[in-house]
Amino acid sequence: MKRLILLGASGSIGTQTLDVIRMHPDKFMLTAFGVGRNIDMFRRIQAEFPVSEATVEREEDAVLLRQEYPHMTILSGEEGMCSLAERRDYDILVNALVGFAGFLPTWHAIRSDHDVALANKETLVVGGELIDQALREHGRKLLPIDSEHSAIFQCLQGNQTSQVKRLIITASGGSFRRLSRDELRDVTVEQALAHPNWNMGAKITIDSATMMNKGFEVMEAHWLFGLPYEQIDVLMHPESIVHSMVEYRDHSVMAQLGNPDMRLPIQYALSWPDRFELEQEKPLDLAAVGSLHFSAPDTRRYPLLGLAYETAKKGGTLPAVLNGANEVANLAFREKEISFLDIEDILVRAVFRAGKKEVHDVQDLLDADAWGRGYADYLIRGTKQ
């Protein structure tokens, strides 16, 4: 029985993690969980998987829930998430949070001698150096949940990273993959959120449309698998059937295929090195799929992918600046304060305005994140005038 703490339990990855626990009640047990502001979801989870401790985003919600659940310890905010991560009575933290908010819980879990099943790519985007150092010092593992990184992880089983020629991360192209640059000028939030393949949260769906998400996945792959950026490629694949590939130095290419279903990588991260049954309504049928298509990405069409590579290679605090600015610009677009193409302009200007600094401790990341958010806010205010 593997004991889990699940942060981000009310989001897309969180709810699918609960599905995996339901499928294998003899394998996994929920020890504690965290939700944001979805208090109805808090009640549903607690009714089905009763735990002694949980956390929510706002203290005012925690106050009310403490009255409703007097025998529970209910925490709140960043401190609450980090407190759960530091508990001793669990085996693995499932980090299903979105954005920079996921970094500190991952950091505290590792430093408290726990493995982490990671869906929060921003953890490694902003703090890869510190996380890598903590993993080495404490002898812990990061098990990838992102479908692309899970695919690479699966393709590496039984092989040595030193024998890898390159990693090939596939990209669907997002909601606007068939539109030209000119056609992107007037796209709406509703159109951007209509991803053709995946059912994801709003923030990640917008990042998919800009390809910022794919740039972040390149950074994540660098830290997860220890390969230089020159050995990490992106390949457009609109069907989202091949989740990623690994080419070895003998030019053999191994791929992991499956229908777009995040429960598979979630379950593998939790069951590794074993494989369990997975209930799927429609397992992959290649005859029904018929054909698969691939093409090289156009960084003129998707400039944020090129910006991500450039930022990653420079390193230091610049990835944290990029991520902070992106979170603000992404939200501003979803709230219809800026246009879709404004996102690109804001991120490019933020990265080139920021000066690179070395990362010595967590405070350096917090400062860079705050600067990126502040500068993006400044640019957004300018677009409104």
C-alpha positions in Angstrom: 0.0 0.0 0.0 1.6 3.3 -1.2 0.6 6.3 0.9 0.0 9.5 -1.2 -0.4 13.2 -0.5 -2.1 14.9 -3.4 -1.8 18.6 -3.9 -4.0 20.2 -6.6 -6.7 17.6 -6.0 -9.5 19.6 -7.5 -7.7 20.2 -10.9 -7.6 18.1 -14.0 -4.5 16.0 -12.9 -5.8 15.8 -9.4 -9.2 14.4 -10.2 -7.6 11.9 -12.6 -5.2 10.9 -9.8 -8.3 10.2 -7.7 -9.6 8.0 -10.5 -6.3 5.9 -10.3 -6.7 5.5 -6.5 -10.3 4.3 -7.1 -9.1 1.7 -9.6 -6.5 0.4 -7.2 -7.8 0.7 -3.6 -5.5 -2.1 -2.6 -2.4 -0.3 -4.0 -2.8 3.4 -3.1 -4.1 5.2 -0.1 -4.7 9.0 0.2 -3.1 10.3 3.3 -3.7 14.1 2.9 -4.7 16.4 0.2 -4.9 20.0 -0.9 -7.4 22.0 -3.0 -7.5 25.6 -4.0 -10.8 27.4 -3.6 -13.1 24.5 -4.7 -14.7 23.8 -1.3 -17.4 21.6 -2.7 -14.6 19.4 -4.1 -13.0 19.4 -0.7 -16.2 17.9 0.8 -16.5 15.3 -1.9 -12.9 14.1 -1.5 -13.2 14.0 2.3 -16.4 12.0 2.1 -14.9 9.4 -0.2 -11.3 9.4 1.1 -11.4 10.6 4.7 -8.1 11.9 5.9 -7.0 13.7 9.1 -5.3 16.7 7.5 -5.9 18.8 4.4 -5.2 22.3 3.1 -7.0 25.0 1.1 -5.9 28.2 -0.5 -7.7 30.8 1.6 -7.6 31.1 5.4 -11.3 32.2 5.5 -12.3 28.9 3.9 -10.1 27.0 6.4 -11.9 28.7 9.3 -15.3 27.6 8.1 -14.1 24.1 7.3 -12.6 23.7 10.8 -16.0 24.2 12.2 -17.5 21.7 9.8 -14.8 19.1 10.4 -13.6 19.6 14.0 -11.6 16.4 14.1 -9.5 17.4 11.0 -6.4 19.6 10.9 -7.1 22.1 8.1 -4.4 24.4 6.9 -4.2 27.1 4.3 -2.0 28.9 1.8 1.5 28.2 0.8 2.4 27.3 4.4 -0.3 24.7 4.5 1.0 23.0 1.3 4.6 23.0 2.5 3.5 21.6 5.9 1.8 18.7 4.2 4.9 18.1 2.1 7.0 17.9 5.2 4.9 15.2 6.9 6.7 11.9 7.6 3.7 9.4 7.3 3.5 9.1 3.5 5.5 7.6 0.6 5.1 9.9 -2.4 3.8 13.5 -3.0 1.7 13.9 -6.1 2.2 17.5 -7.2 -0.7 18.5 -9.5 -0.4 22.2 -8.8 -0.3 24.7 -11.6 2.4 27.4 -11.8 5.2 28.6 -9.6 3.0 27.7 -6.6 4.2 24.1 -7.1 7.9 24.7 -6.5 8.1 25.1 -2.7 6.0 21.9 -1.9 8.3 19.9 -4.2 11.4 21.4 -2.5 10.1 20.7 1.0 9.0 17.1 0.1 12.4 16.2 -1.3 14.2 17.8 1.6 11.9 15.8 3.9 13.2 12.6 2.2 10.1 11.9 0.0 9.8 11.0 -3.7 7.6 13.3 -5.9 5.3 12.3 -8.8 5.5 15.6 -10.7 2.9 17.1 -12.9 4.0 20.7 -12.0 6.6 21.5 -14.7 7.2 24.9 -13.3 9.1 23.3 -10.4 11.9 22.5 -12.8 11.5 25.5 -15.1 12.1 28.0 -12.3 14.3 25.9 -9.9 15.9 23.0 -11.7 19.3 23.7 -10.2 18.1 23.7 -6.7 15.8 20.7 -7.1 18.5 18.7 -8.8 20.9 19.4 -6.0 18.3 18.4 -3.4 17.5 15.2 -5.2 21.2 14.2 -5.1 21.7 15.2 -1.5 18.7 13.3 -0.3 18.7 10.4 -2.7 15.1 10.9 -3.8 13.4 10.5 -7.2 11.2 12.7 -9.4 8.8 10.6 -11.3 7.3 12.4 -14.3 3.5 12.7 -14.8 3.5 14.9 -17.9 2.6 12.6 -20.8 5.7 13.6 -22.8 8.1 13.1 -20.0 6.4 9.9 -18.9 6.8 8.6 -22.5 10.6 9.4 -22.4 10.9 7.8 -18.9 9.2 4.7 -20.3 11.4 4.6 -23.4 14.5 4.8 -21.2 13.6 1.7 -19.1 16.4 -0.9 -19.4 18.7 1.6 -21.2 21.4 4.0 -20.3 21.0 7.8 -20.6 24.7 7.9 -21.8 23.6 6.0 -24.9 20.9 8.5 -25.9 21.5 10.6 -29.0 18.4 12.8 -28.5 15.0 13.2 -26.9 12.1 14.0 -29.2 9.2 15.7 -27.5 6.0 15.7 -29.5 3.6 18.7 -29.7 0.0 18.8 -30.9 0.3 22.5 -31.8 -2.6 23.5 -29.6 -5.9 25.0 -30.5 -4.6 27.2 -33.3 -2.3 24.9 -35.1 -4.1 25.4 -38.4 -4.1 29.2 -38.2 -1.6 31.7 -39.7 0.1 34.5 -37.8 -2.3 37.0 -39.3 -5.3 34.8 -38.2 -4.1 34.8 -34.6 -4.6 38.5 -34.1 -8.3 38.3 -33.4 -8.7 34.8 -31.8 -10.8 34.6 -28.6 -10.3 33.0 -25.2 -13.1 30.6 -26.0 -11.4 29.4 -29.1 -8.0 29.1 -27.4 -9.5 26.9 -24.6 -11.0 24.4 -27.2 -8.0 22.0 -27.4 -8.6 19.4 -30.1 -7.0 16.5 -28.2 -6.6 17.0 -24.5 -8.8 17.9 -21.6 -6.6 20.2 -19.5 -6.9 23.1 -17.2 -7.4 26.6 -18.6 -3.9 27.9 -18.0 -2.1 24.9 -19.5 -4.5 25.0 -22.5 -3.5 28.6 -23.3 0.2 27.7 -22.8 -0.3 24.9 -25.3 -1.8 27.3 -27.9 1.2 29.7 -27.5 3.7 26.7 -27.4 5.0 28.1 -24.1 4.0 24.8 -22.6 6.3 22.9 -25.0 9.1 25.3 -24.2 8.7 24.6 -20.5 8.6 20.8 -21.3 12.0 21.1 -23.0 13.4 22.7 -19.8 11.7 20.0 -17.6 13.3 17.3 -19.8 16.7 18.8 -19.4 16.5 18.6 -15.6 14.7 15.2 -15.4 17.0 13.3 -17.8 20.3 15.3 -17.5 20.8 16.0 -21.2 21.9 19.2 -22.8 19.4 21.3 -24.7 21.2 20.5 -28.0 19.9 16.9 -27.5 16.3 17.8 -26.9 14.1 18.3 -30.0 10.4 19.1 -30.5 8.4 17.5 -33.3 4.9 18.5 -34.3 2.4 15.6 -34.1 -1.2 16.7 -34.3 -2.8 13.4 -33.4 -1.2 13.2 -29.9 -0.8 9.4 -30.2 3.0 9.3 -30.0 3.6 11.0 -26.7 7.4 11.3 -27.2 10.4 9.4 -28.4 14.0 8.6 -27.6 16.7 8.1 -30.3 19.7 6.1 -29.2 23.2 6.5 -30.6 22.7 3.5 -32.9 19.7 5.5 -34.4 17.1 3.1 -33.0 14.1 5.2 -32.0 11.8 4.1 -29.2 8.4 5.6 -28.9 5.5 5.4 -26.4 2.0 5.5 -27.8 -1.5 5.7 -26.3 -4.7 7.6 -26.5 -4.7 11.0 -24.9 -5.5 9.9 -21.3 -3.5 11.4 -18.4 -4.5 8.5 -16.1 -1.9 6.4 -17.8 1.2 8.5 -17.0 -0.2 9.3 -13.5 -0.6 5.6 -12.8 2.8 4.7 -14.1 4.5 7.4 -12.0 2.8 5.8 -8.9 3.2 2.2 -9.8 6.8 2.3 -11.3 8.6 0.0 -11.7 5.4 -2.1 -12.0 2.5 -1.8 -14.4 -1.1 -2.2 -13.3 -4.3 -2.7 -15.2 -5.8 0.6 -16.4 -9.5 0.9 -17.2 -10.0 2.7 -20.5 -13.2 3.0 -22.4 -11.3 3.1 -25.7 -7.8 1.7 -25.7 -5.5 2.7 -28.6 -6.7 1.2 -31.9 -4.1 2.1 -34.6 -6.2 0.7 -37.4 -8.9 3.2 -36.4 -6.4 6.0 -36.2 -5.3 5.2 -39.7 -2.3 7.5 -40.1 0.1 9.6 -38.0 1.6 12.9 -39.1 4.9 14.6 -38.1 6.6 17.9 -39.0 9.3 20.2 -37.7 8.1 23.1 -35.6 8.2 26.6 -37.1 9.7 29.0 -34.5 8.5 32.0 -36.6 4.9 30.7 -36.2 5.6 29.8 -32.5 8.3 32.3 -31.3 7.8 31.4 -27.7 9.4 28.0 -28.3 12.5 29.6 -29.6 12.4 32.0 -26.7 12.2 29.1 -24.2 15.3 27.5 -25.7 17.3 30.7 -25.6 16.2 31.5 -22.0 17.0 27.9 -20.9 20.5 28.0 -22.3 21.3 31.3 -20.6 19.9 29.9 -17.4 20.2 31.5 -14.0 17.1 33.4 -12.9 15.9 34.1 -16.4 13.6 31.0 -16.6 11.9 32.1 -13.4 11.4 35.6 -14.9 9.9 34.0 -18.1 7.6 31.8 -16.0 6.4 34.6 -13.8 5.7 36.9 -16.7 3.9 34.1 -18.5 1.6 33.3 -15.6 0.5 37.0 -15.5 0.1 37.4 -19.3 -1.7 34.1 -19.6 -4.2 35.1 -17.0 -4.6 38.6 -18.5 -5.5 37.0 -21.8 -8.0 34.6 -20.1 -9.6 37.7 -18.5 -9.7 39.4 -21.9 -7.4 42.2 -20.9 -4.9 41.6 -23.7 -4.9 39.9 -27.1 -3.5 36.5 -27.8 -0.4 37.9 -29.5 0.2 40.3 -26.7 1.3 37.3 -24.6 4.3 36.8 -26.9 5.3 40.5 -26.9 5.1 40.7 -23.1 7.3 37.6 -22.6 9.9 38.6 -25.1 10.2 42.1 -23.6 10.4 40.7 -20.0 13.2 38.3 -20.8 15.3 40.8 -22.7 14.7 43.5 -20.1 15.7 41.2 -17.2 19.3 40.8 -16.3 20.6 37.2 -15.7 21.6 36.4 -12.1 22.9 33.2 -10.7 20.7 31.1 -8.5 22.2 30.6 -5.0 19.0 29.9 -3.0 15.3 29.9 -3.0 15.1 33.7 -2.4 16.8 34.3 -5.7 13.9 32.4 -7.4 11.3 34.3 -5.5 12.8 37.6 -6.4 13.1 36.7 -10.1 9.5 35.5 -10.1 8.3 38.7 -8.5 10.2 40.8 -11.0 8.8 38.9 -14.0 5.2 39.3 -12.7 5.7 43.0 -11.9 7.2 43.8 -15.3 4.4 41.9 -17.1 1.8 43.8 -15.0 3.5 47.1 -16.0 3.4 46.1 -19.7 -0.3 45.0 -19.4 -1.2 48.4 -17.9 0.4 50.0 -20.9 -1.7 48.1 -23.3 -4.9 49.4 -21.6 -3.9 53.0 -22.0 
